[in-house]
Amino acid sequence: AQFRFLANLLLCHGRRNYNRVALVVLFSFFKNVCWIVPAFFYNVLLSAGGHR
C-alpha cells in the first residue's frame, strides 16, 4: 500500500469523478423534463376536447 499517492487520488480523481456524477445527474433531470413536459401538454390538449 502506497499512501503517498492517496492525496492525488482523492483530490484530482475524486474531483473529476464528482463532476462526472454531477453531469450525469443534470442530464438525467433534463431527460426527464424533456419526456414529461410534452406528455403534460398532450394530456392537457386531449382533455380540452369536445367530448364529455
PyMOL Python script that loads the backbone (N, CA, C, O; Angstrom):
from pymol import cmd

cmd.read_pdbstr("""\
ATOM      1  N   ALA A   1       0.837  -1.176   0.000  1.00  0.00           N
ATOM      2  CA  ALA A   1       0.000   0.000   0.000  1.00  0.00           C
ATOM      3  C   ALA A   1       0.886   1.245   0.000  1.00  0.00           C
ATOM      4  O   ALA A   1       1.717   1.429   0.889  1.00  0.00           O
ATOM      5  N   GLN A   2       0.701   2.078  -0.989  1.00  0.00           N
ATOM      6  CA  GLN A   2       1.497   3.304  -1.103  1.00  0.00           C
ATOM      7  C   GLN A   2       0.592   4.497  -0.820  1.00  0.00           C
ATOM      8  O   GLN A   2      -0.196   4.921  -1.664  1.00  0.00           O
ATOM      9  N   PHE A   3       0.730   5.018   0.383  1.00  0.00           N
ATOM     10  CA  PHE A   3      -0.133   6.108   0.805  1.00  0.00           C
ATOM     11  C   PHE A   3       0.323   7.460   0.270  1.00  0.00           C
ATOM     12  O   PHE A   3      -0.362   8.464   0.465  1.00  0.00           O
ATOM     13  N   ARG A   4       1.465   7.495  -0.396  1.00  0.00           N
ATOM     14  CA  ARG A   4       1.920   8.784  -0.922  1.00  0.00           C
ATOM     15  C   ARG A   4       1.092   9.230  -2.128  1.00  0.00           C
ATOM     16  O   ARG A   4       1.078  10.415  -2.461  1.00  0.00           O
ATOM     17  N   PHE A   5       0.412   8.306  -2.776  1.00  0.00           N
ATOM     18  CA  PHE A   5      -0.435   8.647  -3.919  1.00  0.00           C
ATOM     19  C   PHE A   5      -1.875   8.922  -3.511  1.00  0.00           C
ATOM     20  O   PHE A   5      -2.710   9.242  -4.357  1.00  0.00           O
ATOM     21  N   LEU A   6      -2.166   8.801  -2.242  1.00  0.00           N
ATOM     22  CA  LEU A   6      -3.548   8.924  -1.778  1.00  0.00           C
ATOM     23  C   LEU A   6      -4.096  10.338  -1.945  1.00  0.00           C
ATOM     24  O   LEU A   6      -5.259  10.505  -2.312  1.00  0.00           O
ATOM     25  N   ALA A   7      -3.281  11.356  -1.681  1.00  0.00           N
ATOM     26  CA  ALA A   7      -3.753  12.745  -1.814  1.00  0.00           C
ATOM     27  C   ALA A   7      -4.090  13.058  -3.264  1.00  0.00           C
ATOM     28  O   ALA A   7      -5.122  13.670  -3.538  1.00  0.00           O
ATOM     29  N   ASN A   8      -3.231  12.646  -4.201  1.00  0.00           N
ATOM     30  CA  ASN A   8      -3.504  12.881  -5.623  1.00  0.00           C
ATOM     31  C   ASN A   8      -4.747  12.125  -6.066  1.00  0.00           C
ATOM     32  O   ASN A   8      -5.551  12.633  -6.847  1.00  0.00           O
ATOM     33  N   LEU A   9      -4.894  10.921  -5.566  1.00  0.00           N
ATOM     34  CA  LEU A   9      -6.058  10.117  -5.929  1.00  0.00           C
ATOM     35  C   LEU A   9      -7.347  10.776  -5.465  1.00  0.00           C
ATOM     36  O   LEU A   9      -8.318  10.842  -6.218  1.00  0.00           O
ATOM     37  N   LEU A  10      -7.360  11.257  -4.244  1.00  0.00           N
ATOM     38  CA  LEU A  10      -8.584  11.853  -3.707  1.00  0.00           C
ATOM     39  C   LEU A  10      -8.859  13.236  -4.272  1.00  0.00           C
ATOM     40  O   LEU A  10      -9.999  13.557  -4.608  1.00  0.00           O
ATOM     41  N   LEU A  11      -7.824  14.055  -4.379  1.00  0.00           N
ATOM     42  CA  LEU A  11      -8.042  15.446  -4.781  1.00  0.00           C
ATOM     43  C   LEU A  11      -8.258  15.590  -6.282  1.00  0.00           C
ATOM     44  O   LEU A  11      -9.139  16.337  -6.707  1.00  0.00           O
ATOM     45  N   CYS A  12      -7.487  14.902  -7.074  1.00  0.00           N
ATOM     46  CA  CYS A  12      -7.584  15.063  -8.530  1.00  0.00           C
ATOM     47  C   CYS A  12      -8.687  14.178  -9.110  1.00  0.00           C
ATOM     48  O   CYS A  12      -9.615  14.670  -9.752  1.00  0.00           O
ATOM     49  N   HIS A  13      -8.578  12.875  -8.878  1.00  0.00           N
ATOM     50  CA  HIS A  13      -9.542  11.951  -9.471  1.00  0.00           C
ATOM     51  C   HIS A  13     -10.894  12.029  -8.769  1.00  0.00           C
ATOM     52  O   HIS A  13     -11.929  11.811  -9.397  1.00  0.00           O
ATOM     53  N   GLY A  14     -10.894  12.333  -7.497  1.00  0.00           N
ATOM     54  CA  GLY A  14     -12.163  12.489  -6.787  1.00  0.00           C
ATOM     55  C   GLY A  14     -12.958  13.673  -7.300  1.00  0.00           C
ATOM     56  O   GLY A  14     -14.183  13.611  -7.405  1.00  0.00           O
ATOM     57  N   ARG A  15     -12.255  14.756  -7.619  1.00  0.00           N
ATOM     58  CA  ARG A  15     -12.934  15.938  -8.158  1.00  0.00           C
ATOM     59  C   ARG A  15     -13.499  15.652  -9.543  1.00  0.00           C
ATOM     60  O   ARG A  15     -14.622  16.045  -9.858  1.00  0.00           O
ATOM     61  N   ARG A  16     -12.711  14.964 -10.371  1.00  0.00           N
ATOM     62  CA  ARG A  16     -13.209  14.627 -11.711  1.00  0.00           C
ATOM     63  C   ARG A  16     -14.413  13.701 -11.634  1.00  0.00           C
ATOM     64  O   ARG A  16     -15.379  13.870 -12.378  1.00  0.00           O
ATOM     65  N   ASN A  17     -14.357  12.726 -10.739  1.00  0.00           N
ATOM     66  CA  ASN A  17     -15.472  11.806 -10.587  1.00  0.00           C
ATOM     67  C   ASN A  17     -16.713  12.533 -10.079  1.00  0.00           C
ATOM     68  O   ASN A  17     -17.821  12.242 -10.528  1.00  0.00           O
ATOM     69  N   TYR A  18     -16.544  13.475  -9.150  1.00  0.00           N
ATOM     70  CA  TYR A  18     -17.661  14.265  -8.641  1.00  0.00           C
ATOM     71  C   TYR A  18     -18.298  15.072  -9.770  1.00  0.00           C
ATOM     72  O   TYR A  18     -19.524  15.140  -9.867  1.00  0.00           O
ATOM     73  N   ASN A  19     -17.476  15.685 -10.622  1.00  0.00           N
ATOM     74  CA  ASN A  19     -18.007  16.469 -11.736  1.00  0.00           C
ATOM     75  C   ASN A  19     -18.741  15.588 -12.733  1.00  0.00           C
ATOM     76  O   ASN A  19     -19.779  15.984 -13.262  1.00  0.00           O
ATOM     77  N   ARG A  20     -18.217  14.404 -12.993  1.00  0.00           N
ATOM     78  CA  ARG A  20     -18.886  13.486 -13.925  1.00  0.00           C
ATOM     79  C   ARG A  20     -20.227  13.024 -13.387  1.00  0.00           C
ATOM     80  O   ARG A  20     -21.207  12.964 -14.129  1.00  0.00           O
ATOM     81  N   VAL A  21     -20.276  12.698 -12.107  1.00  0.00           N
ATOM     82  CA  VAL A  21     -21.534  12.257 -11.499  1.00  0.00           C
ATOM     83  C   VAL A  21     -22.549  13.398 -11.502  1.00  0.00           C
ATOM     84  O   VAL A  21     -23.731  13.176 -11.765  1.00  0.00           O
ATOM     85  N   ALA A  22     -22.095  14.615 -11.211  1.00  0.00           N
ATOM     86  CA  ALA A  22     -22.996  15.768 -11.235  1.00  0.00           C
ATOM     87  C   ALA A  22     -23.547  16.003 -12.634  1.00  0.00           C
ATOM     88  O   ALA A  22     -24.712  16.371 -12.786  1.00  0.00           O
ATOM     89  N   LEU A  23     -22.727  15.795 -13.657  1.00  0.00           N
ATOM     90  CA  LEU A  23     -23.184  15.965 -15.038  1.00  0.00           C
ATOM     91  C   LEU A  23     -24.212  14.899 -15.418  1.00  0.00           C
ATOM     92  O   LEU A  23     -25.184  15.197 -16.112  1.00  0.00           O
ATOM     93  N   VAL A  24     -24.006  13.677 -14.974  1.00  0.00           N
ATOM     94  CA  VAL A  24     -24.972  12.610 -15.245  1.00  0.00           C
ATOM     95  C   VAL A  24     -26.303  12.908 -14.566  1.00  0.00           C
ATOM     96  O   VAL A  24     -27.360  12.694 -15.159  1.00  0.00           O
ATOM     97  N   VAL A  25     -26.264  13.395 -13.340  1.00  0.00           N
ATOM     98  CA  VAL A  25     -27.500  13.751 -12.631  1.00  0.00           C
ATOM     99  C   VAL A  25     -28.215  14.887 -13.348  1.00  0.00           C
ATOM    100  O   VAL A  25     -29.437  14.858 -13.495  1.00  0.00           O
ATOM    101  N   LEU A  26     -27.462  15.887 -13.795  1.00  0.00           N
ATOM    102  CA  LEU A  26     -28.051  17.009 -14.523  1.00  0.00           C
ATOM    103  C   LEU A  26     -28.712  16.545 -15.813  1.00  0.00           C
ATOM    104  O   LEU A  26     -29.832  16.957 -16.115  1.00  0.00           O
ATOM    105  N   PHE A  27     -28.034  15.692 -16.578  1.00  0.00           N
ATOM    106  CA  PHE A  27     -28.614  15.200 -17.821  1.00  0.00           C
ATOM    107  C   PHE A  27     -29.817  14.299 -17.573  1.00  0.00           C
ATOM    108  O   PHE A  27     -30.747  14.286 -18.380  1.00  0.00           O
ATOM    109  N   SER A  28     -29.821  13.549 -16.480  1.00  0.00           N
ATOM    110  CA  SER A  28     -30.981  12.708 -16.204  1.00  0.00           C
ATOM    111  C   SER A  28     -32.200  13.565 -15.848  1.00  0.00           C
ATOM    112  O   SER A  28     -33.318  13.246 -16.252  1.00  0.00           O
ATOM    113  N   PHE A  29     -31.991  14.659 -15.090  1.00  0.00           N
ATOM    114  CA  PHE A  29     -33.102  15.580 -14.839  1.00  0.00           C
ATOM    115  C   PHE A  29     -33.588  16.219 -16.134  1.00  0.00           C
ATOM    116  O   PHE A  29     -34.794  16.343 -16.348  1.00  0.00           O
ATOM    117  N   PHE A  30     -32.665  16.626 -16.996  1.00  0.00           N
ATOM    118  CA  PHE A  30     -33.037  17.241 -18.269  1.00  0.00           C
ATOM    119  C   PHE A  30     -33.800  16.259 -19.146  1.00  0.00           C
ATOM    120  O   PHE A  30     -34.774  16.635 -19.797  1.00  0.00           O
ATOM    121  N   LYS A  31     -33.361  14.995 -19.167  1.00  0.00           N
ATOM    122  CA  LYS A  31     -34.045  13.971 -19.950  1.00  0.00           C
ATOM    123  C   LYS A  31     -35.465  13.766 -19.441  1.00  0.00           C
ATOM    124  O   LYS A  31     -36.399  13.648 -20.234  1.00  0.00           O
ATOM    125  N   ASN A  32     -35.632  13.725 -18.130  1.00  0.00           N
ATOM    126  CA  ASN A  32     -36.965  13.532 -17.568  1.00  0.00           C
ATOM    127  C   ASN A  32     -37.868  14.718 -17.870  1.00  0.00           C
ATOM    128  O   ASN A  32     -39.055  14.536 -18.143  1.00  0.00           O
ATOM    129  N   VAL A  33     -37.327  15.925 -17.826  1.00  0.00           N
ATOM    130  CA  VAL A  33     -38.117  17.108 -18.180  1.00  0.00           C
ATOM    131  C   VAL A  33     -38.523  17.048 -19.644  1.00  0.00           C
ATOM    132  O   VAL A  33     -39.653  17.392 -19.990  1.00  0.00           O
ATOM    133  N   CYS A  34     -37.612  16.616 -20.503  1.00  0.00           N
ATOM    134  CA  CYS A  34     -37.923  16.522 -21.935  1.00  0.00           C
ATOM    135  C   CYS A  34     -38.986  15.477 -22.224  1.00  0.00           C
ATOM    136  O   CYS A  34     -39.679  15.580 -23.236  1.00  0.00           O
ATOM    137  N   TRP A  35     -39.138  14.473 -21.366  1.00  0.00           N
ATOM    138  CA  TRP A  35     -40.192  13.489 -21.554  1.00  0.00           C
ATOM    139  C   TRP A  35     -41.512  13.929 -20.919  1.00  0.00           C
ATOM    140  O   TRP A  35     -42.575  13.652 -21.474  1.00  0.00           O
ATOM    141  N   ILE A  36     -41.469  14.598 -19.786  1.00  0.00           N
ATOM    142  CA  ILE A  36     -42.684  14.902 -19.037  1.00  0.00           C
ATOM    143  C   ILE A  36     -43.427  16.111 -19.597  1.00  0.00           C
ATOM    144  O   ILE A  36     -44.656  16.095 -19.662  1.00  0.00           O
ATOM    145  N   VAL A  37     -42.711  17.154 -20.001  1.00  0.00           N
ATOM    146  CA  VAL A  37     -43.366  18.385 -20.465  1.00  0.00           C
ATOM    147  C   VAL A  37     -44.225  18.140 -21.707  1.00  0.00           C
ATOM    148  O   VAL A  37     -45.375  18.577 -21.718  1.00  0.00           O
ATOM    149  N   PRO A  38     -43.734  17.465 -22.755  1.00  0.00           N
ATOM    150  CA  PRO A  38     -44.635  17.198 -23.889  1.00  0.00           C
ATOM    151  C   PRO A  38     -45.803  16.289 -23.511  1.00  0.00           C
ATOM    152  O   PRO A  38     -46.911  16.478 -24.013  1.00  0.00           O
ATOM    153  N   ALA A  39     -45.579  15.313 -22.643  1.00  0.00           N
ATOM    154  CA  ALA A  39     -46.676  14.443 -22.219  1.00  0.00           C
ATOM    155  C   ALA A  39     -47.727  15.236 -21.447  1.00  0.00           C
ATOM    156  O   ALA A  39     -48.924  14.993 -21.603  1.00  0.00           O
ATOM    157  N   PHE A  40     -47.291  16.175 -20.623  1.00  0.00           N
ATOM    158  CA  PHE A  40     -48.231  17.009 -19.873  1.00  0.00           C
ATOM    159  C   PHE A  40     -49.079  17.853 -20.819  1.00  0.00           C
ATOM    160  O   PHE A  40     -50.301  17.900 -20.678  1.00  0.00           O
ATOM    161  N   PHE A  41     -48.444  18.518 -21.779  1.00  0.00           N
ATOM    162  CA  PHE A  41     -49.208  19.362 -22.699  1.00  0.00           C
ATOM    163  C   PHE A  41     -50.096  18.545 -23.626  1.00  0.00           C
ATOM    164  O   PHE A  41     -51.170  19.006 -24.014  1.00  0.00           O
ATOM    165  N   TYR A  42     -49.667  17.344 -23.987  1.00  0.00           N
ATOM    166  CA  TYR A  42     -50.507  16.466 -24.796  1.00  0.00           C
ATOM    167  C   TYR A  42     -51.743  16.050 -24.003  1.00  0.00           C
ATOM    168  O   TYR A  42     -52.843  15.974 -24.552  1.00  0.00           O
ATOM    169  N   ASN A  43     -51.561  15.785 -22.730  1.00  0.00           N
ATOM    170  CA  ASN A  43     -52.682  15.426 -21.878  1.00  0.00           C
ATOM    171  C   ASN A  43     -53.643  16.603 -21.721  1.00  0.00           C
ATOM    172  O   ASN A  43     -54.860  16.415 -21.744  1.00  0.00           O
ATOM    173  N   VAL A  44     -53.111  17.806 -21.564  1.00  0.00           N
ATOM    174  CA  VAL A  44     -53.959  18.997 -21.468  1.00  0.00           C
ATOM    175  C   VAL A  44     -54.726  19.198 -22.766  1.00  0.00           C
ATOM    176  O   VAL A  44     -55.907  19.544 -22.746  1.00  0.00           O
ATOM    177  N   LEU A  45     -54.064  18.985 -23.886  1.00  0.00           N
ATOM    178  CA  LEU A  45     -54.705  19.147 -25.192  1.00  0.00           C
ATOM    179  C   LEU A  45     -55.833  18.139 -25.380  1.00  0.00           C
ATOM    180  O   LEU A  45     -56.894  18.489 -25.897  1.00  0.00           O
ATOM    181  N   LEU A  46     -55.618  16.897 -24.967  1.00  0.00           N
ATOM    182  CA  LEU A  46     -56.658  15.888 -25.120  1.00  0.00           C
ATOM    183  C   LEU A  46     -57.813  16.106 -24.153  1.00  0.00           C
ATOM    184  O   LEU A  46     -58.961  15.812 -24.488  1.00  0.00           O
ATOM    185  N   SER A  47     -57.531  16.615 -22.963  1.00  0.00           N
ATOM    186  CA  SER A  47     -58.614  16.816 -22.003  1.00  0.00           C
ATOM    187  C   SER A  47     -59.453  18.043 -22.347  1.00  0.00           C
ATOM    188  O   SER A  47     -60.539  18.214 -21.793  1.00  0.00           O
ATOM    189  N   ALA A  48     -58.978  18.895 -23.242  1.00  0.00           N
ATOM    190  CA  ALA A  48     -59.734  20.078 -23.634  1.00  0.00           C
ATOM    191  C   ALA A  48     -60.599  19.803 -24.863  1.00  0.00           C
ATOM    192  O   ALA A  48     -61.043  20.735 -25.534  1.00  0.00           O
ATOM    193  N   GLY A  49     -60.833  18.536 -25.153  1.00  0.00           N
ATOM    194  CA  GLY A  49     -61.638  18.181 -26.313  1.00  0.00           C
ATOM    195  C   GLY A  49     -63.118  18.462 -26.095  1.00  0.00           C
ATOM    196  O   GLY A  49     -63.515  18.932 -25.029  1.00  0.00           O
ATOM    197  N   GLY A  50     -63.928  18.176 -27.100  1.00  0.00           N
ATOM    198  CA  GLY A  50     -65.345  18.475 -27.042  1.00  0.00           C
ATOM    199  C   GLY A  50     -66.193  17.397 -26.405  1.00  0.00           C
ATOM    200  O   GLY A  50     -67.387  17.623 -26.205  1.00  0.00           O
ATOM    201  N   HIS A  51     -65.651  16.243 -26.077  1.00  0.00           N
ATOM    202  CA  HIS A  51     -66.444  15.153 -25.503  1.00  0.00           C
ATOM    203  C   HIS A  51     -66.581  15.327 -24.003  1.00  0.00           C
ATOM    204  O   HIS A  51     -65.703  15.862 -23.326  1.00  0.00           O
ATOM    205  N   ARG A  52     -67.754  14.840 -23.494  1.00  0.00           N
ATOM    206  CA  ARG A  52     -67.989  14.898 -22.050  1.00  0.00           C
ATOM    207  C   ARG A  52     -68.000  13.527 -21.469  1.00  0.00           C
ATOM    208  O   ARG A  52     -68.185  13.369 -20.262  1.00  0.00           O
TER     209      ARG A  52
END
""", "prot")
cmd.dss("prot")
cmd.show_as("cartoon", "prot")
cmd.util.cbc("prot")
cmd.orient("prot")
